Amino acid sequence: MTAISLREIRKSYGSLQVIHGIDINIESGEFLVLVGPSGCGKSTLLRMIAGLEEISGGRLEIGGQLVNALPPSQRDIAMVFQDYALYPHMSVLENMAFGLKMRGTDEVTIQARVAQAAEILQIQQFLDRRPAQLSGGQRQRVAMGRAIVREPSAFLFDEPLSNLDAALRVEMRLEIAKLHNRMKATTVYVTHDQVEAMTLADRIVVLNAGRVEQIGPPLELYRRPASLFVARFIGSPTMNTMSADIVSHNDRATVQIMGHTFALADVVAGGLRAGTVTVGIRPEDLSACAPEDAWFSGKLAVAERLGSQTYGYLETGDTRMLTAEFARDATISAGDTVHLRPNLSALHVFDGSSGQRLN
């Protein structure tokens, strides 16, 4: 197991800077997931760790060794790609053994490592087949097996499940989790799928336009997003957000929204005594209520029944669409009038200008 350290890492293409001084410490044996929207720099950052992209500035260490100028072959890492990158003319066994042969590993060791990896990934029966004879999930297992046989100090995954259908993504996500629990190798995993991030990660790094928005355990990012960007990105369905006003009265400040007010001591402590903030409410923190207790009322546009829960999308009449979670057997349907109130202890408040968390 090997720690990986990124210090002020930058990447530029000519005058265009795409990675802006990123600092991340990846602990030995940790499963770290990089997430963010398309173009945020997550794959570029991963490729710099792998040595496939030149580092424009900063310091990258793997196992305490400076590797900025080291070629990929000398970094003792293995990378699993989105498109599998298997040799079509080789069998599964030959694909898995190829890297070891190029390193001059003896045949006995190669056979032992391939057999062990095939057993771990349950692909023993496919060793004589070629990639074209395999399903997408089987090909991804082979790509993972090729990485495992090298016994690297760290694994890098670049959106490995994005080409698979929904059922296979769940299956392969479980396989990757079991593999990490078994091998305990340092792992850096890039994805745009927050379900993968939330279920696999020890810690998540949320990237936005080449900068780190927040680093932390999955539930910490979900429960206390540091910024409005993280709040909107983490969580499915996404967090409801709306503008609200800070109102000062008798040396106290309250947040006013839809004619309702609630106290927020941290707003005063942070020096914000007037102006606009953005309030966030998770769908599960909105509850159906009587009309006289409602903060939000309107017509239900859509009711999504997902089996374990039901989501309702409420049109409030002011161009705002609110998402609320209901019980799975809730008797609601499109066109119903629905009344909702928030759990005040679960509101998230962000600065109206910077988007940074206030409470």
C-alpha positions as CSV (number, residue, x, y, z in Angstrom):
1,M,0.0,0.0,0.0
2,T,1.3,3.4,-1.0
3,A,0.3,7.0,-0.1
4,I,0.0,9.6,-2.9
5,S,0.5,13.3,-2.4
6,L,-0.4,16.1,-4.7
7,R,1.0,19.5,-3.8
8,E,0.0,22.7,-5.8
9,I,-0.6,20.5,-8.9
10,R,-1.3,22.6,-12.0
11,K,-1.9,21.8,-15.7
12,S,-1.9,24.1,-18.6
13,Y,-2.4,23.7,-22.3
14,G,-0.5,26.7,-23.7
15,S,-2.1,29.8,-22.0
16,L,-5.2,27.8,-20.9
17,Q,-4.9,26.6,-17.3
18,V,-7.2,23.7,-16.5
19,I,-5.9,22.5,-13.1
20,H,-5.4,25.3,-10.6
21,G,-3.0,24.4,-7.8
22,I,-4.7,21.2,-6.3
23,D,-3.6,19.8,-2.9
24,I,-4.7,16.3,-2.0
25,N,-3.2,13.7,0.4
26,I,-4.3,10.2,-0.5
27,E,-3.7,7.8,2.4
28,S,-2.2,4.4,2.0
29,G,-5.0,1.9,1.3
30,E,-7.6,4.6,0.8
31,F,-10.3,4.5,-1.8
32,L,-10.5,8.1,-3.1
33,V,-13.1,9.2,-5.7
34,L,-12.8,12.2,-7.9
35,V,-16.2,13.6,-9.0
36,G,-17.4,16.6,-10.9
37,P,-19.2,17.7,-14.1
38,S,-17.7,17.1,-17.5
39,G,-14.7,19.2,-18.1
40,C,-13.9,19.8,-14.4
41,G,-10.4,18.2,-14.8
42,K,-10.9,14.9,-13.0
43,S,-9.6,12.6,-15.8
44,T,-6.8,15.0,-16.5
45,L,-5.8,14.9,-12.8
46,L,-5.9,11.1,-12.9
47,R,-3.8,10.9,-16.0
48,M,-1.2,13.2,-14.4
49,I,-1.0,10.7,-11.5
50,A,-0.5,7.9,-14.0
51,G,2.1,9.8,-15.9
52,L,0.0,10.0,-19.1
53,E,-0.2,13.8,-18.9
54,E,2.7,16.1,-18.1
55,I,2.5,18.1,-14.9
56,S,2.8,21.8,-15.5
57,G,3.6,22.7,-11.9
58,G,3.5,21.4,-8.4
59,R,4.8,18.3,-6.8
60,L,3.5,14.7,-7.1
61,E,4.8,12.0,-4.8
62,I,3.9,8.3,-4.8
63,G,5.2,6.4,-1.8
64,G,7.2,9.4,-0.7
65,Q,9.1,9.5,-4.1
66,L,8.9,12.5,-6.4
67,V,7.5,11.2,-9.7
68,N,6.9,14.4,-11.8
69,A,9.4,13.3,-14.4
70,L,9.0,9.5,-14.1
71,P,7.5,7.6,-17.0
72,P,4.3,5.6,-16.3
73,S,6.2,2.3,-16.3
74,Q,8.3,3.4,-13.3
75,R,5.4,4.7,-11.1
76,D,4.2,1.2,-9.9
77,I,0.6,2.0,-10.6
78,A,-2.0,0.2,-12.7
79,M,-4.8,1.9,-14.6
80,V,-8.2,0.6,-15.7
81,F,-9.7,2.6,-18.6
82,Q,-13.3,3.4,-19.6
83,D,-13.0,1.5,-22.9
84,Y,-11.2,-1.6,-21.4
85,A,-8.1,-1.1,-23.8
86,L,-7.8,-4.9,-24.4
87,Y,-5.8,-6.3,-27.3
88,P,-8.5,-7.8,-29.6
89,H,-6.1,-10.4,-31.2
90,M,-5.1,-11.9,-27.8
91,S,-7.0,-14.2,-25.5
92,V,-8.0,-13.2,-22.0
93,L,-5.1,-15.0,-20.6
94,E,-2.7,-13.3,-23.0
95,N,-4.2,-9.9,-22.3
96,M,-3.8,-10.4,-18.5
97,A,-0.2,-11.8,-18.9
98,F,1.1,-9.2,-21.4
99,G,2.3,-6.6,-19.0
100,L,4.1,-9.1,-16.9
101,K,5.8,-10.6,-20.0
102,M,7.0,-7.2,-21.0
103,R,8.6,-6.8,-17.6
104,G,10.4,-10.1,-18.0
105,T,8.5,-12.0,-15.3
106,D,9.1,-15.7,-15.3
107,E,6.3,-18.0,-16.7
108,V,5.6,-19.7,-13.4
109,T,4.9,-16.4,-11.7
110,I,2.8,-15.2,-14.6
111,Q,0.6,-18.3,-14.6
112,A,0.2,-18.2,-10.8
113,R,-0.8,-14.5,-10.8
114,V,-3.2,-14.8,-13.7
115,A,-4.9,-17.8,-12.1
116,Q,-5.3,-15.9,-8.8
117,A,-6.7,-12.8,-10.5
118,A,-9.1,-14.9,-12.6
119,E,-10.3,-16.7,-9.5
120,I,-10.9,-13.4,-7.7
121,L,-12.9,-12.0,-10.6
122,Q,-14.5,-15.3,-11.5
123,I,-13.4,-15.3,-15.1
124,Q,-11.5,-18.7,-15.1
125,Q,-13.9,-20.0,-17.8
126,F,-13.1,-17.1,-20.2
127,L,-9.3,-17.4,-20.3
128,D,-9.2,-18.9,-23.8
129,R,-11.6,-16.4,-25.3
130,R,-10.9,-13.2,-27.1
131,P,-12.4,-9.8,-26.1
132,A,-15.0,-9.9,-28.9
133,Q,-16.5,-13.0,-27.4
134,L,-17.1,-11.4,-24.1
135,S,-19.9,-9.1,-22.7
136,G,-19.1,-5.6,-21.5
137,G,-19.0,-6.7,-17.9
138,Q,-16.7,-9.6,-18.7
139,R,-14.3,-7.3,-20.6
140,Q,-14.2,-4.9,-17.6
141,R,-13.3,-7.9,-15.4
142,V,-10.5,-8.8,-17.7
143,A,-9.2,-5.2,-17.7
144,M,-9.3,-5.3,-13.9
145,G,-7.5,-8.6,-13.9
146,R,-4.7,-7.2,-16.1
147,A,-4.2,-4.5,-13.4
148,I,-4.4,-7.0,-10.5
149,V,-1.7,-9.4,-11.8
150,R,0.9,-6.6,-11.7
151,E,0.4,-6.2,-8.0
152,P,0.8,-2.4,-8.2
153,S,1.1,-0.1,-5.2
154,A,-1.9,1.8,-6.4
155,F,-4.9,1.4,-8.8
156,L,-6.3,4.2,-11.0
157,F,-9.8,3.8,-12.5
158,D,-11.0,6.2,-15.2
159,E,-14.9,6.0,-15.4
160,P,-14.6,2.2,-15.7
161,L,-18.4,1.5,-15.6
162,S,-19.7,4.2,-17.9
163,N,-20.1,1.9,-20.9
164,L,-22.1,-0.7,-19.0
165,D,-25.9,-0.9,-18.7
166,A,-27.6,-0.2,-15.3
167,A,-27.7,-3.7,-14.0
168,L,-24.0,-4.4,-15.0
169,R,-22.9,-1.1,-13.3
170,V,-24.4,-2.3,-10.0
171,E,-22.8,-5.7,-10.4
172,M,-19.4,-4.3,-11.3
173,R,-19.6,-1.7,-8.5
174,L,-20.0,-4.5,-6.0
175,E,-17.0,-6.3,-7.6
176,I,-14.8,-3.3,-7.3
177,A,-15.8,-2.8,-3.7
178,K,-15.1,-6.4,-2.9
179,L,-11.8,-6.2,-4.7
180,H,-10.7,-3.2,-2.7
181,N,-11.8,-4.8,0.6
182,R,-9.8,-7.8,-0.3
183,M,-6.6,-6.1,-1.6
184,K,-6.7,-2.9,0.5
185,A,-4.7,-1.2,-2.3
186,T,-4.6,2.6,-2.6
187,T,-7.2,3.5,-5.2
188,V,-8.1,6.7,-7.1
189,Y,-11.4,6.4,-9.0
190,V,-12.9,8.9,-11.4
191,T,-16.6,9.0,-12.1
192,H,-19.4,11.4,-12.9
193,D,-21.9,9.0,-11.2
194,Q,-22.5,10.1,-7.7
195,V,-24.0,6.7,-6.7
196,E,-20.6,5.1,-7.5
197,A,-18.9,7.9,-5.5
198,M,-21.2,7.6,-2.5
199,T,-21.0,3.8,-2.3
200,L,-17.4,3.2,-3.1
201,A,-15.4,6.1,-1.6
202,D,-13.7,6.5,1.8
203,R,-13.4,10.1,0.8
204,I,-14.8,12.1,-2.2
205,V,-13.1,15.0,-3.9
206,V,-15.6,17.3,-5.6
207,L,-13.9,19.2,-8.5
208,N,-15.2,22.3,-10.2
209,A,-13.4,24.0,-13.1
210,G,-10.1,22.6,-12.1
211,R,-10.4,23.4,-8.4
212,V,-11.3,21.5,-5.3
213,E,-14.7,22.5,-3.9
214,Q,-14.7,20.0,-1.0
215,I,-13.0,16.9,0.3
216,G,-14.5,14.5,2.8
217,P,-16.4,11.3,3.6
218,P,-19.5,10.8,1.4
219,L,-22.0,11.4,4.2
220,E,-20.2,14.6,5.3
221,L,-20.5,16.0,1.8
222,Y,-24.1,15.1,1.7
223,R,-25.1,16.4,5.1
224,R,-22.8,19.5,5.2
225,P,-21.9,20.6,1.7
226,A,-19.3,23.4,1.9
227,S,-20.8,25.3,-1.1
228,L,-23.8,25.6,-3.2
229,F,-22.0,23.8,-6.0
230,V,-21.4,20.7,-3.8
231,A,-25.0,20.8,-2.5
232,R,-26.4,20.7,-6.0
233,F,-24.0,18.1,-7.3
234,I,-24.1,15.6,-4.4
235,G,-27.5,14.0,-4.0
236,S,-30.1,12.4,-6.3
237,P,-32.6,14.0,-6.8
238,T,-30.7,17.2,-6.3
239,M,-31.2,19.6,-3.4
240,N,-34.0,22.1,-3.7
241,T,-32.6,25.7,-3.7
242,M,-34.2,29.1,-3.5
243,S,-33.3,32.7,-2.8
244,A,-34.2,34.2,0.6
245,D,-33.6,37.5,2.4
246,I,-31.7,38.2,5.6
247,V,-33.8,40.5,7.8
248,S,-32.2,42.4,10.7
249,H,-34.5,43.5,13.6
250,N,-33.6,44.5,17.2
251,D,-30.0,43.3,16.7
252,R,-31.1,39.9,15.5
253,A,-31.0,38.5,12.0
254,T,-33.5,36.0,10.5
255,V,-33.9,34.4,7.2
256,Q,-37.2,35.1,5.4
257,I,-38.6,32.9,2.7
258,M,-42.1,32.6,1.3
259,G,-43.4,34.8,4.1
260,H,-41.9,32.5,6.8
261,T,-38.9,33.3,9.0
262,F,-36.3,31.3,10.9
263,A,-33.4,32.2,13.1
264,L,-29.8,31.6,11.9
265,A,-27.2,32.6,14.5
266,D,-24.3,31.9,12.3
267,V,-25.4,34.5,9.8
268,V,-24.9,37.2,12.4
269,A,-21.7,35.6,13.6
270,G,-20.4,35.6,10.1
271,G,-21.1,39.3,9.7
272,L,-23.9,38.9,7.3
273,R,-26.8,41.0,8.6
274,A,-28.7,41.9,5.4
275,G,-28.9,40.8,1.9
276,T,-29.7,37.7,0.0
277,V,-28.8,34.1,0.7
278,T,-29.7,30.7,-0.9
279,V,-31.5,28.2,1.1
280,G,-31.3,24.5,0.3
281,I,-33.7,21.7,1.3
282,R,-33.2,18.0,0.5
283,P,-36.2,16.2,-0.8
284,E,-36.4,14.0,2.2
285,D,-36.5,17.1,4.5
286,L,-39.9,18.3,3.0
287,S,-43.0,16.7,4.6
288,A,-46.6,16.8,3.6
289,C,-48.7,18.9,6.1
290,A,-52.1,20.6,6.5
291,P,-52.7,23.7,4.4
292,E,-52.4,26.1,7.4
293,D,-48.9,24.7,8.3
294,A,-47.6,24.8,4.7
295,W,-44.6,26.8,3.5
296,F,-45.0,25.6,0.0
297,S,-48.2,24.6,-1.8
298,G,-49.0,23.7,-5.4
299,K,-49.9,21.2,-8.0
300,L,-48.0,17.9,-8.4
301,A,-46.6,17.8,-11.9
302,V,-45.1,14.3,-11.7
303,A,-45.1,11.5,-9.2
304,E,-42.1,9.1,-9.7
305,R,-42.6,5.7,-8.0
306,L,-39.3,3.9,-7.7
307,G,-40.4,1.0,-5.6
308,S,-38.7,1.9,-2.3
309,Q,-39.8,5.5,-2.4
310,T,-41.8,8.0,-4.3
311,Y,-40.7,11.4,-5.5
312,G,-43.1,14.2,-6.2
313,Y,-42.3,17.3,-8.3
314,L,-44.4,20.2,-7.1
315,E,-45.2,23.3,-9.2
316,T,-45.5,26.2,-6.7
317,G,-46.7,28.8,-9.1
318,D,-43.6,31.1,-9.0
319,T,-41.7,29.1,-11.6
320,R,-40.1,27.0,-8.9
321,M,-40.2,23.3,-9.0
322,L,-39.8,21.5,-5.7
323,T,-38.9,17.9,-5.2
324,A,-40.2,16.0,-2.2
325,E,-39.8,12.5,-1.0
326,F,-42.9,10.6,-0.1
327,A,-43.6,7.1,1.4
328,R,-43.4,4.4,-1.3
329,D,-47.2,3.7,-1.0
330,A,-48.2,7.4,-0.8
331,T,-51.5,8.0,-2.6
332,I,-50.5,10.9,-4.7
333,S,-50.7,11.5,-8.4
334,A,-50.2,14.2,-11.0
335,G,-52.6,17.1,-10.6
336,D,-53.0,16.7,-6.8
337,T,-52.7,19.8,-4.6
338,V,-49.9,19.2,-2.2
339,H,-48.8,21.2,0.9
340,L,-45.2,20.9,2.3
341,R,-43.2,22.2,5.1
342,P,-39.4,21.9,5.7
343,N,-37.6,20.3,8.6
344,L,-36.0,23.6,9.9
345,S,-33.1,21.8,11.5
346,A,-32.1,20.4,8.1
347,L,-32.0,23.6,6.1
348,H,-28.7,24.6,4.4
349,V,-27.9,28.2,3.9
350,F,-25.4,29.6,1.5
351,D,-24.0,33.1,0.8
352,G,-25.9,34.6,-2.0
353,S,-22.8,35.9,-3.8
354,S,-20.0,33.4,-3.1
355,G,-22.2,30.3,-2.6
356,Q,-20.2,29.3,0.5
357,R,-22.0,27.6,3.4
358,L,-23.1,29.9,6.2
359,N,-24.7,27.5,8.8
